Amino acid sequence: MKVICPERVILEHVTSRWGVLVLAALLDGGTLRFSELRDGIGDVSEKMLTQTLRTLERDGFVRRAARPVIPPHVDYDLTDLGREAALKVRALAAWTESRVAAVAAAQLAYDAGRG
């Protein structure tokens, strides 16, 4: 039986392609409806966004609030835990953006040495 570390699973949820983008969108946008999240993220299917939101909600990062109106309105925002995670993810994203040139240079040097 394979034992999975709980922190690894949480890290995968937070740093997944869509997890990062959902956390960032909610950090920047505050409370957003599903369609606002989908439009803000772009290129995400409704199925994948729903799955990501459910995972982040289950982990305690995202709060889902359904309003009993017709048509139904569902709002999403970050919990305190989610805001903390989103700030960490944003810091990693900012660092990555600032180091693109260094990584590209390393890749070129590696490829030149292999070719």
Backbone hydrogen bonds, N-H to C=O, Kabsch-Sander energy under -0.5 kcal/mol:
donor,donor_aa,acceptor,acceptor_aa,energy
4,I,2,K,-0.5
8,R,5,C,-0.6
9,V,5,C,-1.6
10,I,6,P,-2.3
11,L,7,E,-2.4
12,E,8,R,-2.2
13,H,9,V,-1.9
14,V,10,I,-2.5
15,T,11,L,-2.6
16,S,12,E,-0.6
20,V,16,S,-2.5
21,L,17,R,-1.1
22,V,18,W,-2.6
23,L,19,G,-2.5
24,A,20,V,-2.4
25,A,21,L,-2.4
26,L,22,V,-2.5
27,L,23,L,-2.1
28,D,24,A,-2.4
29,G,25,A,-2.9
30,G,26,L,-1.7
32,L,76,Y,-2.7
34,F,74,V,-0.8
37,L,33,R,-2.4
38,R,34,F,-2.9
39,D,35,S,-2.6
40,G,36,E,-2.3
41,I,37,L,-2.4
42,G,38,R,-2.7
49,L,45,S,-2.5
50,T,46,E,-2.7
51,Q,47,K,-2.4
52,T,48,M,-2.5
53,L,49,L,-2.8
54,R,50,T,-2.4
55,T,51,Q,-2.2
56,L,52,T,-2.7
57,E,53,L,-2.4
58,R,54,R,-2.7
59,D,55,T,-2.1
60,G,57,E,-1.2
61,F,56,L,-2.7
62,V,56,L,-1.3
63,R,77,D,-3.3
65,A,75,D,-2.8
66,A,64,R,-0.5
67,R,73,H,-3.6
69,V,67,R,-2.4
73,H,67,R,-1.4
75,D,65,A,-2.9
76,Y,32,L,-2.8
77,D,63,R,-1.8
79,T,61,F,-2.1
83,R,79,T,-2.6
84,E,80,D,-2.1
85,A,81,L,-2.3
86,A,82,G,-2.9
87,L,83,R,-2.2
88,K,84,E,-1.6
89,V,85,A,-2.6
90,R,86,A,-2.7
91,A,87,L,-1.9
92,L,88,K,-2.0
93,A,89,V,-2.6
94,A,90,R,-2.6
95,W,91,A,-2.3
96,T,92,L,-2.6
97,E,93,A,-2.5
98,S,94,A,-2.1
99,R,95,W,-1.1
99,R,96,T,-0.7
100,V,97,E,-0.9
103,V,99,R,-2.3
104,A,100,V,-2.7
105,A,101,A,-2.3
106,A,102,A,-2.0
107,Q,103,V,-2.5
108,L,104,A,-2.4
109,A,105,A,-2.4
110,Y,106,A,-2.4
111,D,107,Q,-2.9
112,A,108,L,-2.5
113,G,109,A,-1.8
114,R,110,Y,-1.2
115,G,111,D,-1.4
